[in-house]
Amino acid sequence: MKHTRDFGVGDHSYYFGRSEPVAREIAASQPDKSFVFTSTTLRLMEQVGVALQREESLLLVGETGTGKTSSIQELAKLQGKKLHVFNMNQNTDSADLLGGFKPVDIKFLLKPTYEYFLGLFKKTFKSDKNQKFLDLMQKCYEENQIKEFIQCLSHGLTSLKAKKGLDPERTKQLETMIQDLQRRAQKLESGGGFIFQFIEGTLIKSLQCGDWVLLDEINLASDSVLNKLSTIIEGHHILLNERADIVETKRHPDFRIFMCMNPPYTSAGKKQLPASLRVKLTELYVPELELEIDLWPIVDRNAPSTMFSESQKRQILEFYLWARSLVLNHNKRGNIGLRNLSRALKMMQAAVNLRYPVLKAIYDALFTCFASHLDSSLQQALEKEIFRLFQIKTLPSLDMVSRSRGDDADKFACVEEFIIIKGGHPIPFNESDFILTPTFRRLVKRLASIVSVTDYAVILEGPTSAGKTSTV
């Protein structure tokens, strides 16, 4: 029997295995009910938790659908940390992460100084006695009157300097900001063109404020992006060449960066990471869930007993293990994983909630999520196994569902025994324009089975003029 780590999630702290208890922030939410803490997941959470406490940057390596991204998302939710997720690709530029110079509206230039001045002025003087001055300043700001706006700032700065007991460092910072505005205003008046400002990217903002960043599919990124990342993931201060920094940006002690990837060379474009980057990361391998002791809690949690019997849930798990083994032996590489099972369970539950017959919900979900992307021979084998396991002779009719709609029947369309909510925009449509061949009808049926019960994104793949666009 596989060893299961101890874990606990309380109102004020949480822990996994040997990791030390971590305080939960006020904004932290409770664990996601659909997220199941299996023995494999708990081991991963324990490893990640210990690495975080040692302030290490992490690289999670594993096949698609093994829970790399979802585990980090759940951990961030438990701790109350804001997590920024980037899906990397060959076209990702370092400016997308770090930032770059961009043309900005003039208010973008004025806003930081204006907000800093208002905060300092209102703490020092009473607003009601200076309302006319504040109204004039707001008018200059809203109408982009830079010269008049700077005059108001200078007048306010003189009053602040004359006030006793005010921190001189704050007035000095305000004076520096005003001088910077004056230089930029002079450049604009002399025909300096557009206003360009360095806009910090999400990675730099997170590094400064202590958020978490997850870079998914990191081995799809270009070498230039990977080399840039290797220079900033270590150390407590960084210098941005893009911004021509002369003052280092301080790294927040709570900032953490995670990277996820599939094993290299498993598909096109997925390469090994450069050694200069890998040596700075703590690498964790995330295995696939293959044991029933791990898989059963997932099925049991996401297939409520109020909808499905115990035997039906066991049969769903049996089908998953059988289908996964069949496809792996046929293709020499797994095309079926935990993501297929999770989507099928959600699809079943959504269909039963819409009062579809249980057996029909099970069949449609399993066939759509496990067989629709495979070749015809495997589709036939999977369909035959579904009928055998669940002892289906003929699929239940949808008449009972149609009758349950009652007076709202005109708000729904019945497409190949699936009910789809009608839209509010009338579209001229004539069924006689379409010839429903057996192949085309099967495609419409598969598409309707998804659209009727889920909001999943769908990709239709096939040769030109196969009817993909016409079906939609």
N, C-alpha and C positions, 0 to 999 in steps of 0.2 A: 504494500500500500504506500502511495506517495505521501511524503511528509508535507503537512500544511502549516504554514507560518501562522503565528498568533498575530492578531491585529485588533485595533480598537479605534473607533471614531467617536469622540465626545463633543460636547458643546464648545470646549475651550482648547482641546488638543487632539492629536491623533498620533498613532504609531503603527509601524509595520515590522514585525519580527524584531530583529536586533537593533533597528534604527531607534535613536533617541526620540522621546515624545516631542512633537513640534506644535508650537502654539498656533491656534487658528485665529485669523483676523476676524474682525467684526463682520466684514462683508462676505465671509465664507458661507457657502451653501451646503446643504446636506448631500450625501452621496446620491448619485443618479440611480434610481430604482432599477433601470434596465442594465446597469453595469454590474457584472457578477465578479466577485472576488474569488477566482479559482486558485488552485495551488500554484499554477504557473504565473498568474497575474500577481499574486501576493509575493512570490519570490522576486519578480521584477520590481514591484513597488518597494520592497525592502532594499534592493540593490540601489535603486534610484534615490531612495530616502537617505541612505548612508552617504552616497556620492554628493548629494546636495548639501549635507551637513559639513562635508569636507571642501565645499566651494569648488567642486569640479564641474567642468563642462562635459556633457554626455553625448555619445554617439550610439544610437540604438539601431542594430542591424537585424533584419528578419524579413521573411516573405510577406507579401501583401496580405492584409487581413489578420495579422497576428496580435494586434492590439497595441502597437507601438504608440501611435498618435493618441488613441483614446485613453491609454493609461496616463500619459502626461497631462491630458486635458482633465482627467478626473483628479489627479494629484493637485493641479492648480486650483480646481474648484474647491477641494477640501481645505486648502490653505488660504483661500481667498485672494489668490494672486491673479492679476490680469495676464492672460496668455495671448500673444500675437503669433499666429500661424502663417507661414509663408510656404506656398507650394513652388518649389524651385523648378526651373527648366533651363534649356540651353540659351534662352533669350533673356534670362534674368540678368540685370545689370547691377553693379555694385551701388549705383546711385539709388536704386530702388530700396536698398537696405540702409545705406549710410546717409543719403541725401545729396543735394547738389544745388547749384545756383539756378534760380528760376525767376522769370519776370513776375513781379507781384504788383498788386494794387497799392496805391499810395497809402491807403489806410493801414495796410499791413506794416508799413514803415512807422506810422504814427502811433499805432495802438499800444505797443509795449511802454513807450514813454508816457503816453496819456494815462494809462492805467496805473503806472507807478506813481505819477504825480498826484492823481486823485486820491490814492490810498494814503499817501503821506500828508497831503493838504487837509483832508477831512479829519485825520487824527490830530492835527495840530490846531486847526481853526474850526469855528462853528460854521456849518454850511449855510444856515439861514441868513447870517449876516454877510455872506459873500456870494449870495445866489446870483446876482447880476453878473459878477465876474465868471462864475462857473457856467452860466447859460451862454455867455459870449464865447467862452472857450469851447463849449460843446458845439456851437454853431460853426465855428472855424474848423473844427475837426470833421464834422459831418459834410461840410461843403468843400473839403480838401483845400482850404486856404492856408497853405503851409507858412507863408511869411507872417501872417497875423497870428497863427497858432503858436509859432515859436516866440513871438513877442509876448503872448499871454504866459507861456511857460517861463520866460525870463523874468517877467514881473512877479510871478508866483514864487520863483526861486529866490528873488531878492527878499520877499517877505519871510520866507522860511529861514533864510540865513540870519535874519534879524531876530528871530524867535529864540529866546534863551532856553536851555535845557534840551534842545533837539540834538540828536546824534549827528555829529558832523560827517560821519562816513556816509550816511544816507543822502545828505544834501550834496556831497561830493559825487556820489554815484549819479544822482539826478543831473548835476551839471555836466558830467561826462556824456550822458545820453543826449542832452540838449545840444552840446557841441557837435556830436555825431550827426544829429538831424540838420544842423546848420550847414555842415559840409556837404551833405547829400542835396540839400535845397539849392546851394550854390551851383552844384553840378547840373541839376535840372535846369536852372535858369540860364546857364551857359550853353544849353543844347546838348546835354549829356545823354539824351535818349531815354530808354526805358530804365526803370528801377529794378535792379537784380538783387536778390537776397538769397543767402544760403538757407535752404529749407532742410532742416534735419530730418533724416529718415527714421522710420519706426525703430530700427535697431539702436540708433544713437539715443533716441528719446527713452527707450526702455532701459538702456545702460545707465542713463542719468537718474531715472525715477524709480528703478528697482523692479520693473516688470519682467516677465519671463518671455522668451522668444523661442519658437519651435520652427526649425527649418526642415521641412519635409522634402523627401526625394533629393537630398543634398548632393548625391553623386550624379545628378543630371545637370548641375550648374557648371558654368564654364571655368576653366583653369584660373582666369583672372579674378573671378569672384571668390573662388576657393582660397587663392593666395592672399587676397585682401582680408578674408575672414581669419586666416591664421595669424594675422598681425594684431588682431583686436580682442581675441577671446581670452588672452592672458594678461595679467598685470592690472594694477589698480588705476592707471591713468593711460589715456591714449591721445595721440596727436593725429588730427585729420589733415592729410595732405590736400584733400579736395577743398577744404576751407582755408588752407594756408594758415593753420593754427600756429600760434606762438605760445598759447597758454593751453596746458593739458586739460582734457575733459576727464573729470573724476568719475570713476566707476562706482555705482551704488552697491553697497554690500549685499543687498538682496537680489541683485540682477543675476539671472541664470540663463544659459543658452543650451538648447537641446537640438540635436540633429538626428534625423531618421533617414534610413535608406534600405533598399532591398539589396541582397547580396550582389556584388559586382558581376557584370557580364551575363546576368540572367536574362536580359533583354536589351534591345538596341539603346545605346546612349548611356547605359548605367555602367560607369567605370569605377575603378578603385580610387579612393581619395589620395591626394599627394601625401607623402610621408611627413612633410613639414606641418600638415594639419592634423594628421592622425595621432602624432606623438603628443599633441596637446589635449587630446580628448580621452576620456575614459570610455572604452568601447564595451557595450553589453550586447550579447546575442539574445534575441527574443525568439524562442522556438514556437513552432505551431502546436496548437492544442490537438492532441491525438488520442488521449485516454478518455474513457467514458466518465471517469470520476471528475474530470474537468468539464466535459461537454454537457453532462446531464443537468447541472445547475443552470446553465444558460438556457437550455430548452425548457426546463421546469419554470424558471422565472418569467420567460417571455411568452409562454403559452399557458395562460391562466387555467386553473382547474375548472373554473366556471364555464369555460368554453370548450375545453378539450379533455377527453378522458385520459387516465393514466396510460392505457394501452396505446392510444393514439400518439401520445408524446414519446413513448418508447419507440414506436414505429418511425416517427420523424427522425429520431436520433439514429436508428438502425439504417434508415435510408441515406442519411448524410454520410455515415461511415462507408456504406457500400458504394455510393456514387463517387465519393472522393477517391476510393481505391480504384474503381473502374477507370475514371478519367486519368488518374496518375499512371496507370499501367498502359493506357492507350496512347497518351501524349508524351510520356516519359517526363512530364513536368506537370505539377498540379495546377489546374485551372479552376479548382473549386476549393474554397476555404471557409473560414469562419464568417467572412463578410457575406457570403451567399446564404449561410444558415441564418444569420441575424436578420437579413432583409426578408427572407422567406417567413420567419416567425412574425415580424412586424406586419407583413402583408396579410398573413392568415388572420391575425388579430383584428386588423382593420376591416377585412371582409366580413368576419363574423359580427363585428359591431354594426355593420350595415345590413345585417340579417341575411347574409348569404348562407346557404346550407353548409354545414361544417365540412363535409367531404369535398364539396366543390371548392371551398376556400383552401383546403389542404392541397388538392390537386393543382389548382391554378398557381398557388404560391410556389410549390416545389418545382413544377415544370418551368415556370417563368424564370425563377432565380437560379436553377441548376442546369437547365437543358437548353434554354433559348439561344445561347451563344455557341453551342456545339454543333457538330455536323449531324446530318440526318440519321446516320446509323446509331450514334450515341443517344440522340433524342428518342428514338424508338425504344432503345434498351431502357432508358430511364423512365419513360412513360409506362412501359410494361411492368417495371418493378413497382411503380407507384400503385398501379391497379392491383398487383398481386399482394403487396404489403397491407393495403387498406381494404382489400376485398371489395373493390369497386367493380361492379358489372356495367352499370350505366350511371353517368353523373346526374345528380338530382336536378330537376327542372327549376327554372327561376320564377315560375308562376307565382309562388308564394311571396316572393320578394316584390313582384310587380303589384300584387294586391295590397301589400302592406303600405304602399305609398298613398293610397286613398285619393283624396282631393288634390294632392300635389303631383299627380301623375304627369300633368302637362309640363312640369318643370324638369323632367328627366327624359333622356333618350335611351332606348334599349338597343344596344349594339352587340350582336352576336351573343345574346344572353348575359350581357353586362350592362349595368345601369350607370349612365354618365350624366352629371348635372349639365343642363343646357346653359349656354352663355347668354348674355343680355344683348348681343349684337346680331341682328338678323343677317344671314349670309345666303345669297342665292345659291341653291343647291338642288341638283336634279339627279336622283339616283340612277336614272336611265343613262347618264353619261358614263357610268362606271360598269365595267363587266367584272362580276365577282367570280373569278376562276377559283378552283379549290386552293391553289397556292396563295392567291391574294386574300382569300377569305381566312386562311390560317393566320396570315400576317395581321389582318385587322383584328382577329380574335385575341392574339397575343398582346397587341398594343392596347386593346380595350381592357384586358384583364389588369393591366398596370394602371392605366389612367383612371379606372373606375374606383379604385380603393386606395391609391397612394399618390404622393406628389414626387415620386422618384423621377430623376432626369433619365431620359431614354436616348440611346444612340442606335440608329438604324444603319447597318453596314451591309453593303451589297453592290453589285455591278451597276453601271449606268442603265437607266430605264427599267429597273427592277420593280418600280412602284413605291419607292421609299417616300418621296414627297407627296405623291398622290394619296397614300394611306393616311398620312397626317392631315 
